[in-house]
């Protein structure tokens, strides 16, 4: 079966229209702050709208003649992130905020994939409209453009569930309603309510409204772009740190579970094995690092707990905010944070990483394997949330982790041969593949990605997309089976 290229291009036109609308949201900020970028924003909107219109009128007549299939969905999702990344560079380059194309693409992809790695060395010098653009990119990328399209444009005739599964992180497809469009709408409603709530709270804690809004957008998206070079440390406020820690934790929780909990069924939240493991890993790691800081580093207890809590949740949920350079605490603590980069939050959240559920199922399968060795004829299924896990799911997870670690190894070697030291190379790859943000070494919490070679930025940009779409969605289009007519 041939790919429906006309239908795919028609979807790309829709995404360009949406991106033009998002860029238009930056125009009021350019006017209010008089940052000298108004003409650039009007031009950016115009370019996206014209390109979108040209694609739409070239494809709309034939787009609906053939339905989009599963194979088309993989290409749509992968291409959408590339197109959006390229489109997102336009404002950076036209305003002169990031005149270099490689740097602009890196910043754009890092934004849309909610990685949060930046090449900017003086964020406060950026126009306010550009800062808002960075934030809105992450907020939209948090739940994903395809989920947005499904929720507002049901007439597209897309195989909604196939696209939903290809873009939404995780291995489960829990739905709130039988129709995928209804599910997408409810997820976006919850996302908006939480964002508005956090904006109000931060504003009440003496953040300016502009800073509160931007940090709310990037917190719920678990993206980590800040309006300050020092990130959350700039505000020097324990209250703000505790509040953002809580909302980062929510961002790393399955939004389906959160929706159910906010509907009054809180017990279902704690009954979920993944959520209990997520909370357990967070608490254990926070207490472990707090103990090390108090005993070995002499930190006051409250400060040690607060800084540990913030940094652990920021890395575990792949948000990437910082209040201190955790790599300066000790080698053991740095190793702990490096490990957290491979864990991630819950499936169905806005966080990146491998995801807690995959680690849980692999751990359960490994334990059961010992029983199988003693009882060779016994059939002992892996159970998750009280239900048996299909062998195909376990096999998929094993393949995912093997490929994930293989990509990490190849990527680390590729960066190392460009001249980067081993710690910086491995940290940067782990961070980009897991959509974490700050890494280790030169690209750690105290640094940026501005000084790494240009070709390394392209490698890391590709890894951000692969990690955001959880490997299979991207890599499958590079197989001969994908392109073979059937």
N, C-alpha and C positions, 0 to 999 in steps of 0.2 A: 504494500500500500504506500503510495507516494505521500510525501509531506504536503500539507495544505499551506503552501508558502504565501498565497494571497491572503488567506485568513490570518496567518501569523503577522504579516505586515500590517494588516488592518488593526490588529491589537496594538502594535507598536505605535500606530497613529494616535490611538486613544491615550496611551501612556504619555506621549508628547504633549497632548492637549492638557492632561492632568498636571504635568510638570510645568507647563506654561501658567496654569492657574495658581500653582504653588509659588512660582516666582512672582506672580502679581501680588501675592500677600506681602512681599518685601517692599513694595512700592510705598505704602503708608509710612514705613519706618525710614525710608530714604527721605521722604518729604518732612516728616516730623523732626528728625535729627539733622536735616540739612547737611547730609554727609557727602554731597556732591556726586551721588551715584544714580540719580533719577533717570537720566538719559540711558545709562547702561542697563538699568532694569527694564525699561520700556523696550530696548533693543533685544534683550534676552528673551522677554516674553514673546516679542514678535517673531524671532527666529524659530522658537519652539512651536508657536502657533502655525506659522507658514509651513514648516516641515511636516507638522501633524496633518494640516489640511491637504497638502500635496499627496501624502501617503493615503489619506482617507479617500479622496476622490479618485485616486488611481486604483483602489482596491475594493471599494464598498459594494459595487455591483456584483462582483463574483465571490465576495467573502462568505456569503451565506449559502452558496450553492452546495458546499460540502461541509459537513460538520467537522469540528476539530476533534481529533482523537488523542489518545494518551501520549503517543509519540510527539504529536504537535505540541502538547502541553509542556514537555520537557524543554523543547526549543524555545517556546514562548517565554517561560520563566527565566531561562538562562540569558536569552537575548534582552529581556526587559531590563535586567540589572546592568548589562553592558551599555545599552542605549541610555538608560538613566544616568549612569556614571559619566558618559560622554556629554550628555545634555547638561549635567550639573556643573561641568567645567566652565560653561559659557559666562555666567556672572563673575566667577573668580577672575577670568582672563580679561573681560571687558572693563571691569572696574579697576584692574591693575592690582587687586589684592593679592593674587597669585598669578603673575604673568607667565610663568613657565608651565607648558602644557602637561608635562609629566607630574609636576607637583600638584597642579590643579586637578588632574585625574585621580591622583592618590588621595587627595583631600575629599574629593567628591565620592569616590568609592568607599572610603573609610566612613563617610557620613551615611550614605544610603545603607551600607551593610551594618551600621551601628557599631563599627569597630572602635572608632574614637581615636585612632592613631593620627597624629597631626604633624605637618611640616612647619607649622607657624611657630616662630620664636618670639613674637611680640603680639599676642592676641589682642591686647587692649588698644593697639594702634589700628586695628581693623575697623572699617565703617560698621555702624550698628546694623545696617541692613544685611551686610555680609554675615555678621554674627548670627542674626536671625535665620538666614538661609542655611547655615551650618546646622542649626538646631532643628529646623523644620525638615531637613533631609533625614536626620536621624529619627525624628518622630514618625514620619511616614514609613521609613524603612523598618521600624520596629515591628509592626504587624505585617508589613509588606504591601507593595503596590497591587499585587494580584488579588489579595484579600479585599483591598479597597475597591478594585474594579468589579469583583464579584458582588460586593455589597450594594453598589450604586448603579451598576449597569447589567441587570439580568437579561436584557434583550440581546446581549452579545452572542448568545447561543454557544457559550463555551462549556466544555465538560467541567463544570465548577469543582466537583470533588477532586478530579485529577489534578487541576491546577492548585487547589488548596493543599493537597498532600505534597505536591512538588515544592511548594514554597514555605509552608508553615513548619517550623523546626520540630523534630521529634519523630517517634515511630508510631504514635497512636493517632487516631482520628476521632476522638470523642466529639460528639456533636451535641449542641444544645437543642436543636430543632431538626426535624427530618430534612428540611430544605437547607442546602449549604448557604444560600443567600441570607436566610434568616440567621444562621450561625454567625456569618461574617458581620452582619449588622449589629448583633448583640455584643460581639467582641469589640467592635469599634465604639459602641456606646459606652461600655465599661472603660475602655481606654481613654476616652474623652473626659468622662466623669473623674477618673483618678488624676488626670493631668490638671484639670481645673482645680481640683481639691488641693493638690500640692502647690499650685501657683498661689492660691489664697493663703495657705499656711506659711510659705516662705516669705510672702509679702508681709505677713503679720509678724515675722521674725526679723524685720528691718532690712530685708533685701529690697532693692529698688524693684519696681514692677517689671522692668525690662529683664533684670537678672533673674527674678523669680520665675517669670514665664519661660525664659530660655532653659533654665535648669530643670524646670518641671518637664518640659518637652524631652530633654535628653536623659532624664532619670527614668521615666516610665519606659522609654525606648531601650533602656540599659545601654545607652550609647556613650555617654561620658564627655561629649563636647561641652566645654565651659566657655563663659565669656571672659574668663580670667586666666592668665598664664599659669598662675599658681593653683588653678582648679579650686576646689572647695576650701583649701587652706587659706585662700585670700580673705575669707570672711571671718576667720578666727572665732567661730561661734559653735560651742558644744551643742546647743539646741538645734542649729541647722544640720550639724553632722548626724545627730540622732534621727532627725526627721527624714533626711535623705537616705540614711541607712535603711530605715523601715520601708520607704517606697522603692528603693532598689530591690529589697527582698521581695516585695510584691511583684515587681517587674520580672523577677526570676521565677515566679510561680506560674503554673498553668493558668491561662486566662479563662479557660472553661471552668476550672475549679473555683477560681475567684468569683466568677459570675454566679455560680451555684451558691457559694458562701454568702455573697451579698444579697442573695434572694432569701436568706434565712436558714439555709441548710449547712450550717457551719460544721456539723459533725462529719459531713462527707469530705470536708477538707482534711481533717485529721485522720479519717479512715483510709485515705489514699496513701499507699506505701511510698510512692515517690516523694510526696510532700513531707512525710515523716523523716525519710532519709535526708532530704534537702535541709530540713530544719536541724537534724542531728549533726550532719557534716558541718553546717555553719556554726552551731553552738560548740561542738568539740574543738574545731580549729581556732575559734575565737578564744576559748579558755586556755588552749595549749599555748598560743602566742602570747596571751596576756600573762600567763605564768612565766614564760621565758623572759619577757620584758621586765617584769617585777623582780624576779630572782637574779637574772644575769645582767640586766641593763640598769637596774635601779629606778625604773619608771614608777611614779605614783600610781596607785591601783586604778583610780577612775580614768586617768589619762591613758594608761596602758589598755584598759578595757575598751574605751571609746575608739582609740586609734586602731586597735585590733579589729573591733567590730566593723568599722567603716571600710578598712582595707580588705578584709576577708570577703565581705559581701560585695564590694566593688569588683574584685577579681573573680569570685565564684560566679556572680551573675554576669560577668564580662562587661560591666558598665565602664570601668576604667577611670572613674574619678579618683583623686588622691588628696590626702591631707598631709601626707608625709612620705618621704622616700623609704619605703619598707626594705629596699635592698641594702640600706645602710645599717639595719638593725643587727643582722648577723648572717653568716653563711647558711645556718640551719633554717632560719626564717625565710631567706630567699628561696631555698629549695622547696619549702612548703608552698610558697606562692607560685612557684614554677609548676608544681603538681596541680594546684587549683586551676591553672589555665587549661588543663586537660579534662576537667570535670564538668563545669558548666552548670546551668540551672535546670529547671524542669522542662520537659517536652511541652510544647504549646505555649511557651513563654516568649518574651522578646530577647532572651539571653542566647548566647552562642555556646560553643564548647561541645563536648561529646554528649552531654545530658546525663542527669542522674539515673534515669530509667534504664539506660543502656548498661551503666555500671552495675546496677542492681541485678538485672537479669543475668549478666555474665557471672557475677559473684554467686548467684543462686545455682546457676548451671554448673559452676566449678565445684560447689559443695556437693551437689547431687551426684556429680561424676564419681566421687569417692564411694557413694552407696552403690552405684552401678558396677563398680569394680568388684564389690563383694557379692552382689546379686546380679549376675550377668544376664539372667533371663527376665529380670524385673523391668517393668515399664514405669518409670518415675518421672512424671512431667514437672517442668518448672512452672511454678504458680506465681502470678502477679495480681495483687488485689483480689485474691481468692479464686482466680480463674486460671486454667491451664494456658500456658503460652505455646503457641504453635511452633513446631520445630523450624518452620520456615522463618519465623521471626528471630529465633535464636541464631540461626545461620546467617541471617541478614546483619544482625548486630556484630557477630564475629567478623564478617567480611568488612563491615564498616570500620571497626576498630583497627583491623590489620591495614586497610587502605589508608586510614587516617594517620597511623604511625609511619607508614611507608612514605606518605607525602611529607610528613614532618621531617623525616630523615633526609629525603632528597632535597627538600627546600633548604634545610640547614646547610647541607653540603654546597648547594648552589650559591648561597649567600657567603659562605666561608671562602669559596674560591674567588670571590670578588674582592677579598681583602679584609672582610669583617672578622673580628675576633670571634671565637667559638661561642662565648656566652651571649654576645649581642646577636649573633646569627640565629642561635637556637631560640633565644627569647623572642626575637622578632617574628620568627616563623610560627612559634607556638601562639603568640599573641594574635597574629593576623589570621591564622587558620581557625582559632577559637573566637575571633572577633572580640578580643579583650581590650586592646588599646595600648597602654603603656606596657613595655616589655622588660627586658633586663639589659644590663650593661649601658652602652651609649644611648639606647632607646628606652631606658627605664623611666620611672616616674619623674626623675629630675631632668630628663632630656627630651628631645623630640626626634622625629625621623628626618629632619631637614638635611643632615649631613651625610646620610647614607648614599651610595652611588645611585644614579638614575635607573640603571637596569635592575638594581635590587628593589627599587620602588615598584617597578612593573611586576616583578615576581610576587612581591607581597600583595599588590593589588589583586592579582589573579587568585592568590590564596584566600583573600578576604571573600571573594565571590564564591569560591569553592566551599569555604567554611560556612558561609551564610546559607547556602542552599544544600548543605549537608552532603556534599561529595557526589552521591549517585546522580543527582539531577543534572549536574554539570558534566561529569566524566562519561556518562552514558552516551552523550552526543559525539564523543570521540571514538566510539566503537564502530566497527564495520557493520555490526548487526543493526545499528540504529538507522543507517543510510541505505540498507539493502531493501529493495522493493519486495513486498510479500503479498 
